[in-house]
Amino acid sequence: MIGVYDSRTGDPLPGVEVRDMFSGTYAVTTATGTAPIGFVDFHGEAGLIQLRKLGYAAKQIVVSRGDTVSITEVLEPAVELAPVVTNERYRIDRDAGRWEGFDQRCHSKDVTCIRSDALDAKPGANIADFLVRADGVMVGACGGAGGLGLTRGAQRSTQCGKIAMHSVVIPPAYCQPTFFVNGFEWDSHMGAPVDLAPNRPAEGPYTPTNVKGVEVYPPDKPRPLRFQGDPLCGAVVIWTK
């Protein structure tokens, strides 16, 4: 187990992403600030994990294969710069990609935003029912080999009947967008964080009942560097309650 605490107050930190730097597998700390780390992939006698939480400086630690004692770590708050008054035009590609900037980003023509009032109005829907109305999103075609697209790398899968975007490179014609949850890229090996097929009962880990906002970036539009993901396809950013 690992326990993560605030360096200033000593309070446990929930929601810390504990990621294995070798395999990409991760766990998230609970309300007690703890998480199991039995998934760590050791190379030789040591493993390497990274601790990440919005508002705190990321931290990497080495884990010894033979160490059976629980690990205790503290995170330092990220340094916040003093406000700066500027007349420069807002650029979404320079946005920090945090929840606090959601409303500002949503004023841009480069992103489609799904807000909490729309989600709350349809708690029984699945997120795909909202995504299919966003700019750049479609349902992958199912007819003929030429109508099916494959994404790159670990996300290779047909998009028949599922949420998809046009790839900037053809082939593939369609690709599954990269998903981000609360500012961090979702591990595609765990499947999608939301339902991908519209007009079906909500079953995904994230549904209108626990999501407060969604941002959808088509592949040909600028987006915050934090949400780049696969440059050939778009990005969907999910913010939870």
ROSE-4610 file (N, C-alpha, C; in Angstrom, 1 decimal, always signed):
// ROSE-4610
residu = [M/M/M/I/I/I/G/G/G/V/V/V/Y/Y/Y/D/D/D/S/S/S/R/R/R/T/T/T/G/G/G/D/D/D/P/P/P/L/L/L/P/P/P/G/G/G/V/V/V/E/E/E/V/V/V/R/R/R/D/D/D/M/M/M/F/F/F/S/S/S/G/G/G/T/T/T/Y/Y/Y/A/A/A/V/V/V/T/T/T/T/T/T/A/A/A/T/T/T/G/G/G/T/T/T/A/A/A/P/P/P/I/I/I/G/G/G/F/F/F/V/V/V/D/D/D/F/F/F/H/H/H/G/G/G/E/E/E/A/A/A/G/G/G/L/L/L/I/I/I/Q/Q/Q/L/L/L/R/R/R/K/K/K/L/L/L/G/G/G/Y/Y/Y/A/A/A/A/A/A/K/K/K/Q/Q/Q/I/I/I/V/V/V/V/V/V/S/S/S/R/R/R/G/G/G/D/D/D/T/T/T/V/V/V/S/S/S/I/I/I/T/T/T/E/E/E/V/V/V/L/L/L/E/E/E/P/P/P/A/A/A/V/V/V/E/E/E/L/L/L/A/A/A/P/P/P/V/V/V/V/V/V/T/T/T/N/N/N/E/E/E/R/R/R/Y/Y/Y/R/R/R/I/I/I/D/D/D/R/R/R/D/D/D/A/A/A/G/G/G/R/R/R/W/W/W/E/E/E/G/G/G/F/F/F/D/D/D/Q/Q/Q/R/R/R/C/C/C/H/H/H/S/S/S/K/K/K/D/D/D/V/V/V/T/T/T/C/C/C/I/I/I/R/R/R/S/S/S/D/D/D/A/A/A/L/L/L/D/D/D/A/A/A/K/K/K/P/P/P/G/G/G/A/A/A/N/N/N/I/I/I/A/A/A/D/D/D/F/F/F/L/L/L/V/V/V/R/R/R/A/A/A/D/D/D/G/G/G/V/V/V/M/M/M/V/V/V/G/G/G/A/A/A/C/C/C/G/G/G/G/G/G/A/A/A/G/G/G/G/G/G/L/L/L/G/G/G/L/L/L/T/T/T/R/R/R/G/G/G/A/A/A/Q/Q/Q/R/R/R/S/S/S/T/T/T/Q/Q/Q/C/C/C/G/G/G/K/K/K/I/I/I/A/A/A/M/M/M/H/H/H/S/S/S/V/V/V/V/V/V/I/I/I/P/P/P/P/P/P/A/A/A/Y/Y/Y/C/C/C/Q/Q/Q/P/P/P/T/T/T/F/F/F/F/F/F/V/V/V/N/N/N/G/G/G/F/F/F/E/E/E/W/W/W/D/D/D/S/S/S/H/H/H/M/M/M/G/G/G/A/A/A/P/P/P/V/V/V/D/D/D/L/L/L/A/A/A/P/P/P/N/N/N/R/R/R/P/P/P/A/A/A/E/E/E/G/G/G/P/P/P/Y/Y/Y/T/T/T/P/P/P/T/T/T/N/N/N/V/V/V/K/K/K/G/G/G/V/V/V/E/E/E/V/V/V/Y/Y/Y/P/P/P/P/P/P/D/D/D/K/K/K/P/P/P/R/R/R/P/P/P/L/L/L/R/R/R/F/F/F/Q/Q/Q/G/G/G/D/D/D/P/P/P/L/L/L/C/C/C/G/G/G/A/A/A/V/V/V/V/V/V/I/I/I/W/W/W/T/T/T/K/K/K]
num = [1/1/1/2/2/2/3/3/3/4/4/4/5/5/5/6/6/6/7/7/7/8/8/8/9/9/9/10/10/10/11/11/11/12/12/12/13/13/13/14/14/14/15/15/15/16/16/16/17/17/17/18/18/18/19/19/19/20/20/20/21/21/21/22/22/22/23/23/23/24/24/24/25/25/25/26/26/26/27/27/27/28/28/28/29/29/29/30/30/30/31/31/31/32/32/32/33/33/33/34/34/34/35/35/35/36/36/36/37/37/37/38/38/38/39/39/39/40/40/40/41/41/41/42/42/42/43/43/43/44/44/44/45/45/45/46/46/46/47/47/47/48/48/48/49/49/49/50/50/50/51/51/51/52/52/52/53/53/53/54/54/54/55/55/55/56/56/56/57/57/57/58/58/58/59/59/59/60/60/60/61/61/61/62/62/62/63/63/63/64/64/64/65/65/65/66/66/66/67/67/67/68/68/68/69/69/69/70/70/70/71/71/71/72/72/72/73/73/73/74/74/74/75/75/75/76/76/76/77/77/77/78/78/78/79/79/79/80/80/80/81/81/81/82/82/82/83/83/83/84/84/84/85/85/85/86/86/86/87/87/87/88/88/88/89/89/89/90/90/90/91/91/91/92/92/92/93/93/93/94/94/94/95/95/95/96/96/96/97/97/97/98/98/98/99/99/99/100/100/100/101/101/101/102/102/102/103/103/103/104/104/104/105/105/105/106/106/106/107/107/107/108/108/108/109/109/109/110/110/110/111/111/111/112/112/112/113/113/113/114/114/114/115/115/115/116/116/116/117/117/117/118/118/118/119/119/119/120/120/120/121/121/121/122/122/122/123/123/123/124/124/124/125/125/125/126/126/126/127/127/127/128/128/128/129/129/129/130/130/130/131/131/131/132/132/132/133/133/133/134/134/134/135/135/135/136/136/136/137/137/137/138/138/138/139/139/139/140/140/140/141/141/141/142/142/142/143/143/143/144/144/144/145/145/145/146/146/146/147/147/147/148/148/148/149/149/149/150/150/150/151/151/151/152/152/152/153/153/153/154/154/154/155/155/155/156/156/156/157/157/157/158/158/158/159/159/159/160/160/160/161/161/161/162/162/162/163/163/163/164/164/164/165/165/165/166/166/166/167/167/167/168/168/168/169/169/169/170/170/170/171/171/171/172/172/172/173/173/173/174/174/174/175/175/175/176/176/176/177/177/177/178/178/178/179/179/179/180/180/180/181/181/181/182/182/182/183/183/183/184/184/184/185/185/185/186/186/186/187/187/187/188/188/188/189/189/189/190/190/190/191/191/191/192/192/192/193/193/193/194/194/194/195/195/195/196/196/196/197/197/197/198/198/198/199/199/199/200/200/200/201/201/201/202/202/202/203/203/203/204/204/204/205/205/205/206/206/206/207/207/207/208/208/208/209/209/209/210/210/210/211/211/211/212/212/212/213/213/213/214/214/214/215/215/215/216/216/216/217/217/217/218/218/218/219/219/219/220/220/220/221/221/221/222/222/222/223/223/223/224/224/224/225/225/225/226/226/226/227/227/227/228/228/228/229/229/229/230/230/230/231/231/231/232/232/232/233/233/233/234/234/234/235/235/235/236/236/236/237/237/237/238/238/238/239/239/239/240/240/240/241/241/241]
x = [+0.8/+0.0/+0.9/+0.3/+0.9/+0.0/+0.5/-0.3/+0.2/-0.6/-0.1/-0.8/+0.0/-0.5/-0.1/-0.8/-0.5/+0.7/+1.7/+2.9/+2.7/+1.7/+1.5/+0.6/-0.5/-1.4/-1.3/-0.7/-0.7/-1.9/-2.9/-4.2/-4.0/-4.7/-4.6/-5.2/-4.6/-5.0/-5.7/-7.0/-7.7/-7.5/-7.8/-7.7/-6.3/-5.3/-4.0/-3.8/-3.3/-3.0/-1.7/-1.7/-0.4/-0.1/+0.8/+1.0/+2.3/+2.3/+3.5/+4.2/+5.4/+6.0/+6.5/+6.6/+7.0/+5.8/+4.7/+3.5/+2.4/+2.4/+1.3/+0.0/+0.0/-1.1/-1.1/-2.3/-2.4/-3.6/-3.5/-4.6/-4.8/-5.9/-6.2/-6.5/-5.9/-6.0/-7.5/-7.9/-9.2/-9.3/-10.4/-10.6/-9.5/-9.0/-7.9/-6.5/-6.4/-5.2/-4.3/-5.0/-4.2/-4.6/-3.7/-4.0/-3.1/-3.6/-2.8/-1.8/-0.6/+0.4/+0.9/+0.1/+0.5/+0.7/+0.3/+0.4/+1.7/+2.6/+3.9/+4.7/+5.2/+6.0/+7.5/+8.2/+9.6/+10.5/+11.5/+12.6/+13.8/+14.2/+15.2/+14.6/+15.3/+14.9/+14.1/+13.8/+13.2/+12.0/+11.0/+10.0/+9.9/+9.3/+9.2/+7.8/+7.3/+5.9/+5.9/+4.9/+4.7/+3.4/+3.4/+2.2/+1.8/+0.5/+0.0/-1.3/-1.5/-2.8/-2.8/-3.9/-4.0/-3.8/-3.0/-2.8/-1.5/-0.9/+0.3/+1.4/+2.7/+3.8/+3.9/+4.1/+4.2/+5.5/+5.5/+6.6/+6.8/+8.1/+8.5/+9.2/+8.9/+9.6/+9.9/+11.0/+11.5/+11.0/+10.5/+9.9/+10.8/+11.3/+12.1/+11.3/+11.7/+10.9/+10.8/+11.8/+11.8/+11.2/+10.7/+10.2/+8.7/+8.3/+6.9/+6.2/+6.9/+6.4/+5.6/+4.4/+3.7/+4.5/+4.3/+5.0/+4.2/+4.9/+4.2/+4.9/+4.2/+4.7/+3.9/+4.5/+3.8/+4.0/+3.0/+3.0/+3.0/+3.9/+4.0/+3.0/+2.3/+1.4/+2.2/+1.5/+2.2/+2.3/+3.4/+3.7/+2.8/+2.0/+1.1/+1.7/+1.8/+2.4/+1.4/+1.9/+1.0/+0.2/-1.0/-1.8/-1.1/-1.2/-0.6/-1.7/-1.7/-2.7/-2.1/-2.8/-2.3/-3.4/-3.1/-4.0/-4.0/-3.2/-3.0/-4.4/-4.7/-5.9/-5.8/-7.0/-7.0/-6.7/-5.8/-5.5/-5.7/-6.6/-7.0/-5.8/-4.9/-3.8/-2.7/-2.9/-2.0/-2.8/-4.0/-4.8/-4.2/-4.3/-3.7/-4.5/-5.7/-6.4/-6.9/-7.4/-7.9/-9.4/-10.1/-11.6/-11.9/-11.1/-11.4/-11.4/-10.8/-10.9/-12.0/-12.8/-13.9/-14.7/-15.3/-16.2/-15.5/-14.2/-13.5/-13.2/-12.8/-12.6/-13.9/-15.0/-16.3/-16.8/-16.2/-16.5/-15.8/-14.8/-14.1/-14.9/-14.7/-15.4/-14.7/-13.6/-12.8/-13.3/-14.2/-14.6/-16.1/-16.7/-18.1/-18.1/-18.9/-19.0/-20.4/-20.4/-21.6/-21.6/-22.6/-22.6/-23.5/-23.3/-24.0/-25.5/-26.1/-27.5/-28.1/-27.4/-27.8/-27.7/-26.6/-26.4/-27.4/-27.7/-28.7/-30.1/-30.4/-31.7/-32.0/-30.9/-31.1/-30.2/-30.5/-29.6/-29.6/-30.6/-30.7/-30.0/-29.6/-28.9/-27.4/-26.8/-25.3/-24.6/-23.3/-22.5/-22.5/-22.5/-22.5/-23.7/-24.8/-26.0/-25.7/-24.9/-24.5/-23.4/-22.4/-21.2/-21.6/-22.6/-23.0/-23.5/-23.9/-24.3/-23.2/-22.0/-20.9/-20.2/-19.7/-19.0/-17.8/-17.8/-16.7/-17.0/-18.0/-18.3/-19.4/-19.2/-20.1/-20.2/-21.0/-21.1/-20.4/-19.4/-18.6/-19.5/-19.3/-20.0/-19.7/-20.7/-20.6/-20.6/-20.8/-20.9/-19.7/-19.1/-18.0/-16.7/-15.6/-14.3/-13.8/-14.2/-13.7/-14.3/-15.5/-16.2/-15.8/-14.9/-14.5/-13.1/-12.9/-11.5/-10.9/-9.6/-8.9/-8.1/-8.0/-7.2/-5.8/-4.8/-3.4/-3.1/-2.0/-1.4/-2.3/-2.3/-3.1/-4.6/-5.1/-6.5/-7.0/-6.3/-6.8/-8.1/-9.2/-10.5/-11.4/-12.4/-13.4/-14.3/-14.8/-15.7/-17.1/-17.4/-18.8/-19.8/-20.7/-21.8/-21.4/-20.1/-19.6/-19.2/-19.0/-18.6/-17.2/-17.1/-15.8/-15.6/-14.4/-14.1/-13.3/-13.4/-12.6/-11.1/-10.3/-8.8/-8.3/-7.2/-6.5/-5.7/-5.5/-4.8/-5.7/-5.9/-6.7/-5.9/-5.9/-6.6/-5.8/-6.6/-8.0/-9.0/-10.2/-11.2/-11.8/-11.9/-12.5/-11.6/-11.6/-10.8/-11.5/-11.2/-11.8/-11.0/-11.6/-10.9/-10.1/-9.1/-8.4/-9.3/-9.5/-10.3/-9.4/-9.8/-9.1/-10.2/-9.8/-10.7/-10.0/-10.7/-10.2/-8.7/-8.5/-7.2/-6.1/-6.4/-5.4/-5.8/-4.9/-5.3/-5.7/-6.8/-7.4/-6.6/-6.4/-5.6/-6.5/-6.2/-7.1/-7.2/-6.2/-6.2/-7.4/-8.0/-9.1/-10.4/-10.4/-11.6/-11.9/-13.0/-13.4/-14.0/-13.9/-14.5/-16.0/-16.5/-17.9/-18.5/-19.8/-20.4/-20.1/-19.8/-19.5/-20.6/-21.6/-22.7/-24.0/-24.5/-25.7/-26.9/-27.9/-29.3/-29.3/-28.4/-28.4/-28.4/-28.8/-28.7/-27.3/-27.2/-25.9/-25.3/-24.1/-23.4/-21.9/-21.4/-20.0/-19.6/-18.4/-17.9/-18.4/-18.5/-18.9/-20.1/-21.2/-22.5/-23.0/-24.1/-24.6/-24.8/-24.8/-25.0/-23.8/-22.6/-21.4/-20.4/-20.9/-20.1/-20.7/-19.9/-20.4/-20.1/-19.2/-18.9/-18.1/-18.2/-17.5/-17.1/-15.8/-15.3/-14.9/-15.3/-15.1/-14.2/-13.1/-12.2/-12.0/-12.5/-12.2/-10.7/-10.3/-8.9/-8.2/-9.0/-8.5/-8.6/-8.9/-9.1/-8.0/-7.5/-6.5/-7.1/-6.3/-6.8/-5.6/-5.9/-4.8/-3.8/-2.5/-1.4/-1.7/-2.3/-2.6/-3.5/-4.3/-5.3/-5.0/-3.7/-3.3/-3.6/-3.2/-3.5/-2.9/-3.7/-3.3/-3.5/-2.5/-2.7/-3.5/-3.7/-4.5/-6.0/-6.4/-7.8/-8.1/-9.4/-9.8/-9.6/-10.2/-10.1/-11.4/-11.7/-12.9/-12.4/-12.8/-12.3/-13.6/-13.5/-14.6/-14.2/-15.1/-14.9/-16.0/-15.5/-16.5/-16.9/-18.0/-18.6/-17.7]
y = [-1.2/+0.0/+1.3/+2.3/+3.6/+4.6/+5.5/+6.6/+7.9/+8.8/+10.1/+11.2/+12.2/+13.3/+14.6/+15.7/+17.0/+17.5/+18.0/+18.3/+19.5/+20.3/+21.5/+21.1/+20.3/+20.0/+18.6/+17.7/+16.3/+15.6/+16.2/+15.6/+14.5/+13.4/+12.5/+13.1/+12.7/+13.2/+12.2/+12.3/+11.4/+11.8/+10.9/+11.3/+11.4/+10.9/+11.0/+9.8/+10.0/+8.9/+8.4/+7.1/+6.3/+5.5/+5.9/+5.3/+4.5/+3.3/+2.5/+3.1/+3.6/+4.2/+3.3/+2.0/+1.0/+0.5/+0.1/-0.5/+0.5/+1.6/+2.6/+2.3/+1.1/+0.8/+1.8/+2.1/+3.0/+2.7/+3.3/+3.2/+4.7/+4.9/+6.2/+6.1/+7.0/+7.0/+7.3/+6.6/+6.8/+8.0/+8.1/+9.2/+9.2/+8.0/+7.9/+8.2/+8.6/+8.9/+7.6/+6.5/+5.2/+4.5/+3.7/+2.9/+1.7/+0.5/-0.7/-0.5/-1.0/-0.9/-2.3/-3.3/-4.6/-4.8/-3.8/-3.9/-3.4/-2.9/-2.4/-3.4/-3.0/-3.9/-3.6/-4.6/-4.4/-4.8/-4.0/-4.3/-4.6/-5.8/-6.2/-6.1/-5.4/-5.3/-4.0/-3.2/-1.9/-1.6/-0.9/-0.4/+1.1/+1.8/+3.2/+3.7/+4.5/+4.9/+6.5/+7.0/+8.5/+8.9/+9.9/+10.4/+11.7/+11.8/+13.0/+13.4/+14.7/+15.2/+16.7/+17.1/+18.5/+19.4/+20.4/+21.4/+21.0/+19.9/+19.4/+19.1/+19.3/+18.9/+17.4/+16.9/+15.5/+14.9/+13.7/+13.1/+11.7/+11.3/+10.0/+9.3/+8.1/+7.3/+5.9/+5.4/+4.1/+3.1/+2.0/+1.0/-0.2/-0.7/-1.9/-3.2/-4.2/-5.4/-6.1/-6.0/-6.7/-6.0/-4.8/-3.9/-4.3/-4.8/-5.2/-4.2/-3.1/-2.1/-1.1/-0.6/+0.4/+1.7/+2.3/+3.5/+4.8/+5.8/+7.0/+8.1/+8.9/+10.0/+11.3/+12.5/+13.7/+14.4/+15.2/+16.0/+17.5/+18.2/+19.6/+20.4/+21.4/+22.1/+22.7/+22.8/+23.4/+24.9/+25.4/+26.8/+27.6/+28.6/+29.4/+30.8/+31.2/+32.5/+33.6/+34.8/+35.9/+36.3/+36.7/+37.1/+38.1/+38.0/+38.9/+39.4/+40.8/+41.4/+41.5/+41.0/+41.0/+41.3/+41.8/+42.1/+41.1/+40.0/+39.0/+38.3/+38.0/+37.2/+35.8/+35.3/+34.0/+32.9/+32.0/+30.9/+29.6/+28.8/+27.5/+26.5/+26.6/+25.7/+26.0/+27.1/+27.5/+27.4/+26.9/+26.8/+25.7/+25.9/+24.9/+23.6/+23.5/+22.3/+21.9/+22.8/+22.5/+22.8/+22.2/+22.4/+23.9/+24.6/+26.0/+26.8/+26.3/+27.0/+26.5/+25.6/+25.0/+26.0/+27.0/+28.0/+28.8/+29.2/+30.0/+29.2/+28.0/+27.1/+26.9/+26.9/+26.6/+27.7/+28.9/+30.1/+30.0/+29.1/+28.9/+28.1/+28.4/+27.7/+26.3/+26.1/+24.9/+23.7/+23.9/+22.8/+22.8/+21.6/+21.5/+21.1/+21.8/+21.5/+21.0/+20.0/+19.4/+19.8/+20.6/+21.2/+20.3/+20.6/+19.9/+19.9/+21.1/+21.1/+20.2/+20.0/+19.1/+17.7/+17.4/+16.0/+15.7/+16.6/+16.4/+16.2/+16.8/+16.7/+15.3/+14.5/+13.1/+12.1/+11.9/+11.0/+9.6/+9.2/+7.8/+7.5/+8.6/+8.5/+8.0/+7.6/+7.4/+8.5/+8.6/+9.8/+9.8/+8.6/+8.6/+9.3/+9.4/+10.1/+11.6/+12.1/+13.5/+13.7/+12.8/+13.0/+13.0/+12.2/+12.1/+13.4/+14.4/+15.7/+16.7/+16.3/+17.3/+17.4/+18.5/+18.8/+17.8/+17.2/+16.3/+14.8/+14.6/+13.2/+12.6/+11.3/+10.5/+9.1/+8.3/+6.9/+6.1/+5.3/+4.6/+3.7/+3.8/+3.0/+1.5/+0.7/-0.7/-1.5/-0.8/-1.5/-1.6/-2.8/-2.9/-2.6/-3.3/-3.1/-1.7/-1.0/+0.4/+1.3/+1.0/+1.9/+1.7/+0.8/+0.6/+1.2/+1.9/+2.4/+1.8/+1.9/+1.4/+2.5/+2.6/+3.5/+3.0/+3.8/+3.4/+2.8/+2.1/+1.5/+0.7/+0.9/+0.0/+0.2/+1.2/+1.4/+0.9/+0.0/-0.5/-1.3/-0.9/-1.6/-1.0/-1.8/-1.2/-0.3/+0.7/+1.7/+1.5/+0.3/+0.1/+0.3/+1.3/+1.5/+2.3/+2.7/+3.4/+4.8/+5.6/+7.0/+7.0/+7.9/+7.9/+9.3/+9.6/+10.9/+10.5/+11.5/+11.3/+11.4/+10.5/+10.6/+11.6/+12.3/+13.2/+12.5/+11.2/+10.4/+9.2/+9.0/+7.9/+7.0/+5.6/+5.0/+5.3/+5.2/+4.7/+5.9/+5.5/+6.6/+7.1/+6.2/+6.5/+6.1/+6.9/+6.5/+6.9/+6.2/+6.5/+7.6/+8.7/+9.8/+9.3/+10.1/+9.8/+10.4/+9.7/+10.1/+10.6/+11.7/+12.2/+12.3/+11.9/+12.0/+12.9/+14.0/+15.0/+15.4/+15.6/+16.1/+15.1/+13.8/+12.8/+11.9/+11.4/+10.5/+9.2/+8.7/+7.4/+6.3/+5.3/+4.1/+3.3/+3.3/+2.6/+1.1/+0.5/-0.9/-1.3/-0.3/-0.5/-0.4/-0.2/+0.0/+1.5/+1.9/+3.3/+3.7/+4.9/+5.3/+5.6/+5.7/+5.9/+5.0/+4.8/+4.1/+4.7/+3.9/+4.4/+4.3/+3.4/+3.2/+4.0/+4.9/+5.7/+4.8/+5.4/+4.8/+3.4/+3.3/+2.1/+2.5/+1.6/+2.0/+2.3/+3.3/+3.7/+2.6/+2.2/+1.1/+1.5/+2.5/+2.9/+3.4/+3.4/+3.9/+5.3/+6.1/+7.5/+7.7/+8.2/+8.5/+9.9/+10.3/+11.6/+11.8/+10.7/+10.7/+11.1/+10.9/+11.3/+12.2/+12.7/+13.6/+15.0/+16.0/+17.4/+18.2/+17.7/+18.4/+17.6/+17.9/+17.1/+18.1/+18.0/+18.8/+17.9/+18.3/+17.4/+18.3/+17.8/+18.5/+17.6/+18.1/+17.4/+17.4/+16.4/+16.3/+17.5/+18.2/+19.3/+20.7/+20.6/+21.9/+21.9/+23.1/+23.2/+22.9/+22.4/+22.1/+22.2/+22.3/+22.4/+21.3/+21.6/+20.6/+19.4/+19.7/+18.6/+17.5/+17.9/+17.0/+16.6/+16.5/+16.1/+14.7/+13.7/+12.3/+12.0/+11.1/+10.7/+11.9/+12.4/+13.6/+13.4/+12.1/+11.8/+11.8/+11.8/+11.7/+12.8/+13.0/+14.0/+13.6/+14.4/+14.2/+14.5/+13.7/+13.9/+14.0/+15.1/+15.3/+15.3/+14.4/+14.2/+14.7/+15.5/+16.0/+15.4/+14.8/+14.1/+15.0/+14.7/+15.4/+15.1]
z = [+0.0/+0.0/+0.0/-0.5/-0.4/+0.2/+1.0/+1.6/+1.1/+0.6/+0.1/+0.9/+1.3/+2.2/+1.7/+2.1/+1.8/+2.7/+2.1/+2.8/+3.8/+3.6/+4.5/+5.7/+5.4/+6.5/+7.0/+6.3/+6.7/+6.4/+5.8/+5.5/+4.3/+4.4/+3.3/+2.0/+0.9/-0.4/-1.2/-1.4/-2.3/-3.7/-4.7/-6.1/-6.7/-5.9/-6.5/-7.4/-8.6/-9.6/-9.3/-9.0/-8.7/-9.9/-10.7/-12.0/-12.1/-12.6/-12.8/-14.1/-14.0/-15.1/-16.2/-15.9/-16.9/-17.7/-17.0/-17.7/-18.0/-17.3/-17.5/-16.7/-16.0/-15.1/-13.9/-13.4/-12.3/-11.4/-10.2/-9.2/-8.7/-8.1/-7.6/-6.1/-5.3/-3.8/-3.4/-2.3/-1.8/-0.9/-0.2/+0.8/+1.9/+2.2/+3.2/+2.7/+1.4/+0.8/+0.4/+0.5/+0.2/-1.1/-1.6/-2.8/-2.8/-3.3/-3.4/-4.5/-4.4/-5.5/-5.9/-5.7/-6.1/-7.6/-8.4/-9.9/-10.4/-9.5/-9.9/-10.7/-11.9/-12.7/-12.4/-11.8/-11.4/-12.5/-12.7/-13.6/-12.7/-12.7/-11.7/-10.3/-9.4/-8.0/-7.7/-8.7/-8.5/-9.4/-9.0/-9.8/-9.7/-10.6/-10.6/-10.7/-9.8/-9.8/-9.8/-10.3/-10.3/-9.6/-8.8/-8.1/-8.8/-9.2/-9.9/-9.3/-9.1/-8.7/-9.1/-9.6/-10.0/-8.8/-9.0/-7.9/-7.2/-7.5/-6.7/-7.7/-7.3/-8.1/-8.3/-9.5/-9.7/-9.0/-8.6/-7.9/-8.3/-8.6/-8.9/-7.7/-7.5/-6.4/-6.8/-6.3/-6.6/-5.5/-6.0/-5.1/-5.1/-4.0/-4.0/-4.0/-4.8/-4.9/-3.5/-2.7/-1.4/-0.3/-0.5/+0.5/+0.7/+1.9/+2.2/+3.1/+3.5/+4.4/+3.6/+4.1/+3.4/+3.2/+2.1/+1.7/+2.1/+2.6/+2.9/+2.2/+1.4/+0.6/+0.8/+0.6/+0.7/-0.7/-1.1/-2.3/-1.9/-2.7/-2.5/-3.4/-2.9/-3.8/-4.9/-6.1/-7.3/-7.0/-7.5/-7.3/-8.2/-7.6/-8.4/-8.6/-9.8/-10.2/-9.9/-9.6/-9.3/-10.6/-10.5/-11.6/-12.5/-13.8/-14.8/-15.7/-15.8/-16.7/-18.1/-19.0/-20.4/-21.4/-22.5/-23.6/-24.7/-24.5/-25.5/-25.7/-26.9/-27.2/-26.7/-26.2/-25.6/-26.7/-26.3/-27.2/-26.5/-27.1/-26.4/-26.4/-27.4/-27.4/-26.3/-25.6/-24.5/-23.1/-23.2/-21.9/-21.1/-19.7/-18.8/-18.8/-19.3/-19.3/-17.9/-17.1/-15.8/-15.8/-14.8/-14.7/-14.5/-13.8/-13.6/-14.9/-16.0/-17.3/-18.2/-17.7/-18.5/-19.3/-18.5/-19.1/-20.2/-19.9/-20.9/-22.1/-22.0/-23.2/-24.0/-23.3/-23.9/-24.8/-24.6/-25.5/-26.8/-26.9/-28.2/-29.2/-30.5/-31.5/-31.8/-31.1/-31.4/-30.6/-29.7/-28.8/-28.6/-28.5/-28.1/-26.7/-25.9/-24.4/-24.1/-23.2/-22.7/-21.2/-20.8/-19.5/-18.5/-17.2/-16.2/-16.3/-16.8/-16.8/-17.9/-19.0/-20.1/-19.6/-18.9/-18.3/-17.3/-16.4/-15.3/-15.9/-17.0/-17.6/-18.1/-18.4/-19.0/-18.2/-16.9/-16.1/-16.6/-17.4/-17.8/-19.1/-19.8/-21.1/-20.9/-21.9/-21.8/-22.5/-22.2/-22.7/-24.2/-24.8/-26.3/-26.9/-26.2/-26.7/-26.8/-25.9/-26.0/-27.0/-27.0/-27.9/-29.4/-29.7/-31.1/-31.7/-30.9/-31.3/-31.4/-31.0/-30.9/-32.3/-32.6/-33.8/-34.0/-35.2/-35.6/-35.2/-34.4/-33.9/-34.8/-35.1/-35.9/-35.3/-35.9/-35.6/-36.7/-36.3/-37.3/-38.2/-39.6/-40.5/-40.4/-40.8/-40.6/-41.9/-43.1/-44.3/-45.1/-45.4/-46.3/-45.6/-46.1/-45.5/-45.6/-46.7/-46.8/-45.9/-45.3/-44.4/-43.0/-42.7/-41.3/-41.1/-40.0/-39.7/-38.5/-38.5/-37.3/-36.7/-35.4/-34.8/-34.7/-34.2/-34.2/-32.9/-32.8/-31.6/-30.8/-29.5/-28.6/-28.7/-29.4/-29.5/-30.8/-31.5/-32.8/-32.6/-33.1/-33.0/-34.1/-34.6/-35.5/-34.7/-35.4/-34.8/-35.3/-35.8/-36.3/-35.2/-35.5/-34.5/-33.3/-33.3/-32.1/-32.4/-31.3/-31.5/-32.2/-33.2/-33.9/-34.4/-34.9/-35.6/-36.8/-37.8/-39.0/-38.6/-39.1/-38.9/-39.9/-39.4/-40.3/-41.4/-41.2/-42.2/-42.6/-43.9/-44.4/-45.2/-45.0/-43.9/-42.5/-41.4/-41.3/-41.6/-41.9/-42.2/-40.8/-39.9/-38.6/-37.5/-36.4/-35.2/-33.9/-32.9/-31.6/-30.9/-30.5/-29.9/-28.6/-28.2/-27.0/-25.8/-24.8/-23.6/-22.5/-21.9/-20.7/-19.6/-18.4/-17.2/-16.2/-15.8/-14.8/-15.2/-16.4/-16.9/-17.2/-16.9/-17.2/-18.3/-19.1/-20.2/-19.6/-20.2/-19.7/-20.3/-19.5/-20.0/-20.9/-22.2/-23.2/-22.9/-22.2/-21.9/-21.0/-20.3/-19.5/-20.2/-21.6/-22.3/-22.2/-22.8/-22.8/-21.5/-21.0/-19.7/-19.8/-21.0/-21.2/-22.3/-22.3/-23.4/-24.8/-25.8/-27.1/-28.1/-27.8/-28.7/-28.2/-29.0/-28.6/-28.5/-27.9/-27.8/-27.1/-26.1/-25.2/-23.8/-22.9/-21.4/-21.0/-20.1/-19.6/-18.7/-19.1/-18.4/-18.1/-18.7/-18.6/-17.2/-16.9/-15.5/-15.3/-16.4/-16.2/-17.0/-16.4/-17.0/-16.5/-17.0/-16.6/-15.1/-14.3/-12.9/-12.1/-12.8/-12.0/-12.9/-14.0/-14.8/-14.7/-14.6/-14.5/-15.8/-16.7/-17.9/-18.8/-20.1/-21.2/-22.2/-22.7/-23.8/-25.0/-26.2/-27.4/-28.4/-28.7/-29.6/-30.9/-32.1/-33.3/-33.7/-34.5/-34.8/-35.5/-36.2/-37.0/-36.3/-35.0/-34.2/-33.1/-32.8/-31.7/-30.4/-29.4/-28.1/-27.1/-25.8/-24.9/-25.1/-24.8/-25.0/-24.1/-22.9/-22.0/-22.6/-23.6/-24.2/-25.6/-25.9/-27.3/-27.6/-26.8/-27.1/-28.5/-29.2/-30.5/-31.5/-32.1/-32.9/-34.2/-34.6/-35.7/-35.5/-34.2/-33.9/-32.9/-32.5/-31.6/-30.2/-29.3/-27.8/-27.2/-26.2/-25.3/-23.9/-23.2/-21.9/-21.0/-19.9/-19.0/-17.7/-17.1/-15.7/-14.8/-13.7/-12.8/-11.7/-11.1/-10.0/-8.7]
